[in-house]
């Protein structure tokens, strides 16, 4: 019997979800992450989830994995020693970069620019030149290049980037440089910009290709080691890695183009939220994924997540498609502190992580965290056990939070509530970034809360942003793994094509899109995905002539484009520009980039339905708990989520327990259980 496994590695926990492809039945496991080597936590989790399901690992045919390996390599500066080959005269392309300094006006005074991923001392210039039309102006001087590459070899580079001027039009000279480099440096990975990102703008193309080289050895080693270990446990398994844009990539594609994996982890949660919300009948969503270390939010419109053409990790921004996820350092492990200078309570971004974790874990942590604050006010009952296994220690939480209470001169309960209020405001700010500041009214969207800590804060976030219902899916702590298991293989191909609308035709644009579609489809052909199971969509990057800003317009299929053409595309652009900036211009429209996206067939995973019940959830009641809410102590009813039935109406204050998370329903609110077991929280009338 074939099984599909979704694996999501977070900063604190590794979540696994095993799906029987024939029946849709699921089994899950949650184990601490192993930051030193993420594959160890994954393999431990596989053993545990197989034991829970009572199956042999050989029955697993597909593993879909969301990973933060590439992200962490950049965040902790743990990538390769990268050499860079540029065109003559362009050696300082990364140093010049763009005239942007974060932090407002004060940033110009206090901002310390980070060292480029490929430093100047490891940069060489190739004597060659390509014109903007793709014509070879000056042929490559191979002898000069060999001498310079020999010097790089002596400096011990571990990866090489080749990014030449105008290579996006014609990559001939880049390929020649690569051929020479392979002779001089036969054992290191080489990335060329005309294959990684064949689009205009020298800095963006160069930094993206350099980032690809920077994380390539780390990702390649991790992916291939994991694949090897999986193959030993499950002989016929296929491993796929989640891309930043929510699709799946093969082992080879992940190893060769790891820059597309920088937002791999958060993308899985968005995919899972879309899938489960669809079962409950909701397509316009704000996703809210709160884990142990951070919170990720995203806006989904009509069942499709908003994408962006740039991905930012730390202070590195690369041009790679990614789900438009905004992250804040707010999680269950976020540490609360009171700076001596200001005496103002702060929460995060520092996190206690998995080791030692919050004080409640009893693993040596002494700093007060958001999880400890929830323990103190009673959101997490004394009977709750982390992941169903590890007991939590309320007394240690109280000792930790008392430090904040003493520093602020407040009672213990008020100090704990203050920690929760501040972290809620931090997450509220992130939700506004993807909704209000993008021209969307959050009242038009449901809020999907998941992650181990998300359901504890979801009701309060719904009140702040006024998004209803708040949807808490079943097994919210492993929803990211559900997303990994239900996503599709995906690849894309792009090309810069700068033309004002009057200077091109619908037919010319369509022919280019068709060529790009064929190029992207070949990647899925290599994974044995039949053409009949492949679906294609298209994107056009457009701007007003003379404008720097580019907006991406989606095209469902070429039949739609052939029928409506560029005129309709221009109208869509004007509408989006007006939504985001309140105005449209009368300037001519201009094409910038064309893109084709090809996806494989969606996984046939069935949603598990729960049995029907009455409005009264008394059969699921397992006790009561003292809860600090609205400035006073109230009695909250505690429920076992496994016993809840469709139609049950849980009136707050209430706490719903399950293996991987805890859901809080505040006073004056209620949660209704739907047919797939999701709890839909709304205000009482």
Buried (B, 14 or more C-beta within 10 A) or exposed (E): EEBBBBBBBBBBBBBBBBBBBEEEEBBBBBBBBBBEEBBBBBBBBBBBBBEEBEBEBEBBBBBBBBBBBBBBBBEEEEBBBBBBBBBBEBBEBBEEBEEEBEEEEEEEEEEEEEEBBBBEEBBBBBBBBBEEEEEBEEEBBBEBBEEBBEEBBEEEBBBBBBBBBBBBBBBBBBBBBBEBBEEBBEEBBBBBBBBBBBBBBBBBBBBBBBBBBBBBBBBBEBBBEBBEBBEEBBEEBBBBBBBBBBBBBBBBBBBBBBBBBBBBBBBBBBBBBBBBBBBBEBBBBBBBBBBBBBBBBBBBEEEEBBBBBEBBBEEBBBBBBBBBBBBBBBBBBBBBBBEEEEEEBBBBBBBBBBBBBBBBBBBEBEBBBBBBBBBBBBBBBEEBEBBEEBEBBBEBBBBBBBBBBEBBEBEBBBBBBBBBBBBBBBBBBBBBBBBEEBEBEBEEBBBBBBBBBBBBBBBBBBBBBEBBBBBBBBBBBBBBBBBBBBBBBBBBBBBBBBBEBEEBEBEEBBEBBBBBBBBBBEBBEEBEBEEEBBBBBBBBBBBBEEBEEBBBBBBEEBEEBEEBBBEBBBBBBBEBBEEBEEEBEEEEBBBBBBBBBBBBBEBEBBBBEBEEBEEEBEEBBEBBBEBBBEEEEBEBBBBBBEBBBBBBEBBBBBBBBBBBBBBBBBBBBBBBBBBBBBBBBBBEE
